[in-house]
Amino acid sequence: MTVTIKELTNHSYIDHELSASLDSTDAFEGPEKLLEIWFFPPNNAVSAGKTLRDIAMDRWIEILKLVKCEVLSMKKTKELDAFLLSESSLFVFDYKLTLKTCGTTTTLFCLDKLFQTIEQELSWNLHKTPDGKYKLFKVFYSRRCFLFPCKQAAIHQNWADEVDYLNRFFDNGKSYSVGRNDKSNHWNLYVTETDHSVPQAKECIEDDDETFEVLMTELDPDCANKFVCGPDTSTSAPAEPNEDKGHNLGYEMTKKTKLDEIYLNSSQDSNLSFHHDAFAFTPCGYSSNMVLDEKYYYTLHVTPEKGWSYASFESNIPVFDISQGKQDNLNVLLHILNVFQPREFSMTFFTKNFKSKSFQKILTINESLPEYTKLDKIIYDLDDYHLFYMKLQKKI
């Protein structure tokens, strides 16, 4: 499945002034902070009838200002609003959201305003404990160790401070440091226990929710240079009155690197939709959101600077189902590694179904990567999820 030129003209929202003024010269920190909040189980009916997607754009802009990022553009599908940000992405579903931000963003500082907005705008009666903490269906917060931790703002300089801050808001949270606990190789995770008292929670437990993430460092210089563009870089995409150079170049980068061809979806036999939103930063950098079948996404972010090059990939696409058994996560990973050719990378895979083909296949994925040496391989049983973590390094 590949994107077409019409994807440059069908945004639900776009900030042309911001797109024209963004400058990535001082960008340096690629690794993202990833916050995912499930307020209710999928398909849960809230009495007020409103969902997160009813929150107006200006409210999201206010919330994201506290994170120190802005909305470049947004694509709306039947089940998902995909925001492309000045620092990564936001995905908003009816009852859950995923916020991924890089740089020196203050991701957790949006929590108070987010809850205020939800209670005021949507009239949701969120479950609280006697001491005032939110007891939501599920919360995840994770990040790779930073390349430049001392340059982070406030609590984000230290994982223990982030955990303490999260515990002010959420009940039953647990913290993990995964992998080698040094300055450059570990991955951090905070996750709350699933609230089974939430209506329909029991029926939701068996859903095959899965998330695949790949975090890459020390990209091959030739690969990294594909995501560099100066102020004089031209674009062959047709000039449209409601588009801009950054989105046009983002579209071209996507096509040239074949990042729109990561997933098969048996397009000859199905009518699955595919939406794309990408932006190329000046002088360098790239972000993109892809939405498949109206409800699944994968997102990529690249900071190609020499000395701290980094790229990330994240997806909630059930690859076996979407491809009708023709593709698995090994195929996905090989495609990504071919584009970036990193010296090191870590990967995480969350699933509810330990016996799923996806999970069993990914457990032996390193056997198909002869050019890499396995540094860490860890499996966690986390409440009703299973987590697989692996760190690999290219052989010299």
ZAMARGU-4260 file (C-alpha; in steps of 0.2 Angstrom, whole numbers, plus 5000, padded with zeros to 4 digits):
<rodrens>
0) 5000/5000/5000 | 5007/5017/4995 | 5002/5035/4997 | 4995/5046/4983 | 4997/5064/4980
5) 4979/5067/4986 | 4986/5065/5004 | 4993/5082/5003 | 4976/5090/5001 | 4964/5081/5013
10) 4970/5087/5030 | 4956/5091/5043 | 4968/5104/5050 | 4984/5112/5045 | 4994/5127/5053
15) 5003/5134/5038 | 5011/5148/5048 | 5019/5136/5060 | 5024/5124/5045 | 5033/5139/5037
20) 5042/5145/5052 | 5048/5129/5060 | 5067/5127/5061 | 5076/5111/5068 | 5093/5118/5069
25) 5094/5117/5088 | 5085/5100/5089 | 5096/5087/5097 | 5086/5074/5107 | 5077/5061/5097
30) 5072/5048/5110 | 5053/5051/5114 | 5042/5051/5129 | 5027/5040/5126 | 5011/5042/5136
35) 4996/5031/5133 | 4980/5032/5143 | 4965/5021/5141 | 4951/5030/5150 | 4939/5016/5147
40) 4939/4999/5138 | 4936/4999/5119 | 4918/5001/5114 | 4913/5007/5132 | 4898/5018/5132
45) 4900/5034/5142 | 4883/5040/5149 | 4886/5058/5143 | 4889/5051/5125 | 4904/5062/5121
50) 4921/5055/5118 | 4939/5062/5117 | 4936/5066/5099 | 4923/5079/5104 | 4937/5090/5112
55) 4939/5105/5101 | 4956/5108/5092 | 4959/5124/5102 | 4958/5114/5118 | 4971/5102/5112
60) 4982/5116/5107 | 4981/5123/5125 | 4985/5106/5132 | 5000/5104/5120 | 5007/5121/5125
65) 5010/5114/5142 | 5020/5100/5133 | 5030/5113/5124 | 5024/5107/5106 | 5012/5113/5093
70) 5000/5105/5080 | 5007/5105/5063 | 4992/5096/5055 | 4979/5083/5058 | 4970/5069/5048
75) 4953/5063/5054 | 4947/5045/5050 | 4931/5036/5056 | 4939/5030/5072 | 4955/5040/5075
80) 4962/5058/5075 | 4980/5058/5070 | 4989/5074/5075 | 5007/5078/5068 | 5016/5089/5080
85) 5031/5100/5080 | 5038/5086/5091 | 5031/5070/5086 | 5013/5064/5087 | 4997/5063/5096
90) 4983/5049/5092 | 4966/5052/5099 | 4953/5038/5099 | 4936/5039/5107 | 4942/5033/5124
95) 4961/5032/5124 | 4975/5043/5118 | 4993/5041/5114 | 5005/5055/5115 | 5023/5054/5109
100) 5035/5069/5110 | 5054/5071/5108 | 5066/5085/5112 | 5064/5094/5128 | 5045/5092/5129
105) 5037/5092/5146 | 5025/5078/5142 | 5018/5074/5159 | 5015/5092/5163 | 4999/5091/5152
110) 4990/5079/5164 | 4981/5091/5176 | 4975/5101/5161 | 4970/5086/5151 | 4959/5079/5166
115) 4951/5096/5169 | 4947/5097/5150 | 4939/5080/5150 | 4929/5083/5165 | 4923/5100/5160
120) 4920/5097/5141 | 4914/5079/5141 | 4906/5078/5158 | 4915/5061/5161 | 4914/5055/5179
125) 4932/5048/5181 | 4934/5035/5194 | 4945/5041/5209 | 4952/5033/5224 | 4948/5041/5242
130) 4965/5050/5241 | 4960/5059/5224 | 4970/5048/5212 | 4963/5043/5195 | 4959/5025/5193
135) 4958/5023/5175 | 4957/5007/5164 | 4975/5007/5159 | 4990/5019/5159 | 5007/5017/5150
140) 5022/5029/5151 | 5039/5024/5143 | 5055/5031/5136 | 5072/5025/5131 | 5086/5033/5141
145) 5090/5050/5134 | 5105/5055/5124 | 5107/5071/5133 | 5097/5069/5150 | 5105/5085/5158
150) 5096/5096/5145 | 5079/5089/5149 | 5067/5101/5158 | 5061/5098/5176 | 5056/5081/5181
155) 5061/5073/5165 | 5079/5073/5169 | 5077/5059/5181 | 5066/5043/5179 | 5062/5042/5198
160) 5055/5060/5197 | 5044/5055/5183 | 5038/5040/5192 | 5034/5051/5208 | 5025/5063/5197
165) 5014/5050/5189 | 5010/5042/5206 | 5002/5059/5210 | 4989/5056/5197 | 4987/5037/5195
170) 4983/5022/5207 | 4992/5006/5206 | 5007/5011/5195 | 5022/5001/5194 | 5040/5006/5187
175) 5052/4995/5178 | 5070/4999/5171 | 5072/4986/5157 | 5089/4981/5150 | 5106/4986/5155
180) 5105/5000/5168 | 5118/5011/5162 | 5119/5028/5154 | 5115/5023/5136 | 5106/5006/5135
185) 5091/5005/5146 | 5072/5007/5143 | 5060/5013/5156 | 5042/5008/5159 | 5028/5014/5170
190) 5011/5005/5169 | 4996/5004/5180 | 4986/4988/5184 | 4971/4986/5173 | 4955/4992/5182
195) 4944/4977/5181 | 4930/4986/5190 | 4927/4998/5175 | 4911/4993/5165 | 4915/4980/5151
200) 4933/4978/5157 | 4931/4959/5159 | 4925/4957/5141 | 4940/4968/5135 | 4954/4958/5142
205) 4955/4945/5128 | 4956/4959/5114 | 4972/4956/5104 | 4979/4973/5107 | 4997/4974/5102
210) 5011/4988/5100 | 5027/4986/5091 | 5041/4999/5094 | 5059/5000/5087 | 5071/5013/5093
215) 5087/5016/5082 | 5103/5025/5085 | 5119/5028/5075 | 5110/5028/5058 | 5120/5024/5043
220) 5126/5041/5036 | 5119/5038/5019 | 5103/5033/5026 | 5102/5048/5038 | 5106/5060/5024
225) 5089/5055/5015 | 5081/5065/5029 | 5091/5081/5027 | 5084/5096/5017 | 5091/5114/5017
230) 5081/5130/5014 | 5084/5129/4995 | 5078/5111/4993 | 5065/5110/4980 | 5050/5099/4979
235) 5042/5091/4964 | 5025/5089/4972 | 5012/5101/4964 | 5010/5117/4973 | 4993/5117/4981
240) 4985/5133/4989 | 4981/5123/5005 | 4998/5115/5007 | 5016/5120/5011 | 5034/5115/5007
245) 5037/5105/5023 | 5022/5093/5020 | 5027/5092/5001 | 5044/5087/5006 | 5038/5075/5019
250) 5027/5066/5006 | 5042/5065/4994 | 5054/5058/5008 | 5040/5045/5012 | 5039/5039/4994
255) 5058/5039/4991 | 5062/5029/5006 | 5047/5018/5004 | 5041/5021/5022 | 5023/5020/5015
260) 5026/5002/5009 | 5030/4994/5026 | 5014/4985/5028 | 5005/4974/5016 | 4986/4973/5017
265) 4981/4963/5003 | 4975/4978/4994 | 4970/4968/4978 | 4957/4959/4989 | 4951/4972/5001
270) 4946/4990/5002 | 4956/4995/5017 | 4959/5014/5019 | 4976/5021/5020 | 4980/5039/5026
275) 4996/5048/5027 | 5003/5064/5035 | 5022/5068/5034 | 5033/5083/5037 | 5051/5087/5033
280) 5059/5099/5044 | 5072/5112/5039 | 5087/5109/5039 | 5084/5091/5044 | 5072/5079/5052
285) 5056/5070/5047 | 5040/5065/5056 | 5025/5055/5048 | 5009/5047/5054 | 5001/5033/5043
290) 4983/5027/5047 | 4977/5010/5041 | 4959/5003/5040 | 4953/5019/5049 | 4959/5014/5067
295) 4977/5007/5066 | 4992/5018/5065 | 5011/5018/5063 | 5022/5033/5065 | 5040/5037/5062
300) 5052/5051/5068 | 5069/5054/5062 | 5083/5066/5069 | 5097/5062/5057 | 5111/5074/5064
305) 5128/5066/5064 | 5134/5062/5082 | 5116/5058/5088 | 5106/5052/5074 | 5090/5043/5079
310) 5075/5036/5072 | 5059/5028/5079 | 5045/5017/5073 | 5029/5013/5083 | 5014/5003/5077
315) 4998/4996/5084 | 4994/4986/5068 | 4989/4968/5070 | 5001/4963/5055 | 4995/4945/5053
320) 4977/4950/5052 | 4979/4965/5041 | 4990/4955/5028 | 4979/4940/5029 | 4994/4930/5035
325) 5006/4936/5022 | 5017/4946/5033 | 5023/4946/5051 | 5033/4958/5062 | 5050/4951/5056
330) 5045/4957/5038 | 5041/4974/5046 | 5057/4975/5056 | 5068/4970/5041 | 5060/4984/5030
335) 5063/4997/5044 | 5081/4992/5046 | 5084/4992/5028 | 5079/5011/5027 | 5089/5016/5042
340) 5103/5003/5045 | 5106/5008/5063 | 5122/5002/5072 | 5111/4999/5088 | 5092/4997/5090
345) 5080/4991/5104 | 5063/4984/5101 | 5048/4982/5112 | 5032/4972/5109 | 5017/4972/5120
350) 5003/4960/5118 | 4988/4952/5128 | 4990/4936/5119 | 5005/4926/5124 | 5001/4912/5112
355) 4998/4924/5097 | 5008/4920/5081 | 5015/4938/5082 | 5022/4936/5099 | 5029/4918/5096
360) 5037/4924/5080 | 5045/4939/5088 | 5053/4929/5102 | 5065/4922/5089 | 5067/4937/5078
365) 5086/4939/5082 | 5089/4922/5073 | 5085/4931/5057 | 5097/4945/5060 | 5114/4938/5057
370) 5123/4955/5055 | 5117/4960/5073 | 5123/4953/5090 | 5110/4951/5104 | 5114/4962/5119
375) 5098/4959/5129 | 5082/4949/5128 | 5069/4950/5141 | 5051/4945/5144 | 5039/4952/5157
380) 5022/4946/5162 | 5013/4962/5166 | 4996/4960/5173 | 4986/4956/5158 | 5000/4961/5145
385) 5016/4952/5140 | 5031/4963/5136 | 5046/4957/5125 | 5061/4968/5125 | 5077/4966/5115
390) 5093/4976/5112 | 5104/4972/5097 | 5121/4979/5090 | 5129/4978/5073 | 5144/4966/5072
395) 5160/4975/5069
</rodrens>
